Amino acid sequence: MVRVVEWIVARYVAFLRAVNVGNRRVAMATARDVLAGLGYTDVSSYVNSGNLLFNAGGKAADLETAIRSAMEERFGFEVTTFVRTAEQVRELVGYRPFGDLAPGHTHFALLPLTRLTAAAKRAVEAMSNERDEVVVHGRDVHWLIRAKSTETTLGPKQWRDALPDNPTTARNMTMLTKLAERL
């Protein structure tokens, strides 16, 4: 017996890590073309920091792998990709562990599709201090910066130390809220 699996087409967002910084240039028009070439539909981008909206069928993990591979082939460097459904993005914006704050102070660190181990969760939350507070919620991190974002104590090294096997990408509440409105 052959089992046929049909995937329901859903709305997704692909967050590309560390693009358009330094020599890691990714033109959003080209990135949209890459996704269209994968057969995804209604592809658009939001701001120039690697946020791609699209419709596709399939599992987020499979989409993440396909997008990463296609982006790396097209641009010639590693493009770590984080895929979330529209519903997951809305949930991320709606969950407010720090209450209602000015949008510029709240950020998010997106993690790979697997949930963190208990030890990794403790390591991330242990980064909290007088300026920065981090709360793990599912596989994403809510991050409150009590000062200007340039005054955070949590730079790339601290994130790598806490999550040596888990790359992250960060977005702020203002950007993510506007992105969720487009979904």
Buried (B, 14 or more C-beta within 10 A) or exposed (E): EEEEEEEEEBBBBBBBBBBBEEEBEBEBEEBBEBBEEBEBEEBEBBEEBBBBBBBBBBEBEEBBBBBBEBBBEBBEEEBBBBBBBBEBBBBBBEEEEBEEEEBEBBBBBBBBBEEBEEEBBEBBBEBBEEBBBBBBEEBBBBBBBBEEEEEBEBEEEBBEEBBEEBBBBBBBBBBBBBBBEEB
